[in-house]
């Protein structure tokens, strides 16, 4: 990306961030992707990152909302531990509410267990928050 404007509203969807089973504990295999995101945030200090965690449909709605929120916060904690300011990060857990694949197969459930990163410019995010 040449500029932050080009990054604005970019969405990165990844299944490369892994958590322990029924847990918000990040697994080691997640490190390369999280390092890439950290580098991107260092390169573009004017952007904020919305961290959106999603689950499959196994378990209750409330359970999945809580688990996905904890997972988004685990990613947030990792990024903060690597020098990203908390005010640049917005963790959101969507639970099983936004599937992108069919939950009837293991492959589909695996696809639905994901983290998405949405980039916004700081000024725009602050304006958005003021209008709410």
Secondary structure, DSSP 8 states (H G I E B T S, - for coil): --SHHHHTT-EEEES---B-TTS--B-GGGHHHHHHHHHHHHH-TTEEEEEEEE--SSS-HHHHHHHHHHHHHHHHHHHHHTT--GGGEEEEEEETTT-SS-TTSHHHHHHHSEEEEEEEEHHHHHHHHHH-
